[in-house]
Amino acid sequence: MSDILSRHRQLCELLVEYGHQYYVLDNPTVPDAEYDRLMRELIALEVDHPELKTPASPSVRVGGQPLSAFSQVRHEIPMLSLDNVFSDEELQAFEQRMRDRLKRELNFTFCCEPKLDGLAVSLLYVDGQLVQAATRGDGATGEEITENVRTIKAIPLVLRGSGWPARLEVRGEVFMPKAGFEAMNAKAQAAGEKVFVNPRNAAAGSLRQLDSRITASRPLSFYAYGVGIGGDELGNSHFARLNQLKAWGLPLSPEVKLKEGAAGCQAFHDDILARRSELPYEIDGVVYKVDDIALQQELGFVARAPRWATAHKFPAEEEMTLLENVEFQV
Ligand code: NAD
């Protein structure tokens, strides 16, 4: 038992440290796959020994603390993380768990989306005007980054059309397209400056700048993937909500599709995985969400993630050795 206790402590310490480097400093020192491996080991250990699980465990927390350099924004509706599946069997188990929980034999329709590798943001529109933008932070409190977000041309400052809720919170991912990332790194290299390790860290570092002129000079883009505040005034289909956001001028990934059941999700996964390198932005997997909002509400949440959605992660592309040899820039 003392071996288990000490391994648990070690895993918590490592994950807290790596999480801080990744979420707060935008400066990871290990590849995501290594972080994911340690997290899965921690979760497995806590399943076998539930007494080890505390509210402070990295397994139940979302993201990292917001940086004090920014004003803080309290999320009225928490911004959660996503659980992961890594195989077809785990995907089927995800679907079965939902059936068991709902106690009926349902055939689920899923909204299938690419899992963009960037930074989650919340955009608040009041009477159709963008008034506030915030990072996810620790899920409950994020950083206020409104001025920086205003420099991203893909994000409308004013919604198009009409019929939006008086207060509408759009959630989505700010990311750096591959072409912009490569051009920016080539320029930095030519000038003898530090290069970014990957588009995810480039996007996060660019967005969390105190000087919005720096953000404005970075090639950032955005795709919407959800609605927070104001969602109740929209329809019962997540997919229809995303298309409504698109009609109001918010960018939506053309890859987003409705699919039937785990088999439909698996086909979506295989198709996107086969085209991964051709996509103009980096993704680390795909996300499946139960499309029916009433079912989502019935299924609810666990500590850090909704029960009605999961990420299906792709195999890692980066290697430890690659990260060790690169100097990072924030
Ligand atoms: P996550 O990345 O697994 O999933 C939640 C996030 O997915 C959301 O916050 C959002 O930003 C993003 N997302 C992208 N497309 C989405 C879509 N269509 N719908 C909904 N969300 C979408 O969760 P997380 O807790 O932010 O991060 C965990 C991951 O971060 C780990 O799996 C690991 O790979 C990486 N990480 C790496 C290190 C490291 O040291 N290398 C440290 C911490 C975390």
Residues whose N, C-alpha, C, O or C-beta is under 5 A from the ligand:
A	BS01	NAD	Y18 G19 Y22 P28 T29 V30 P31 D32 Y35 D36 G63 L80 S81 L82 E113 P114 K115 L116 L119 A120 E173 Y225 V287
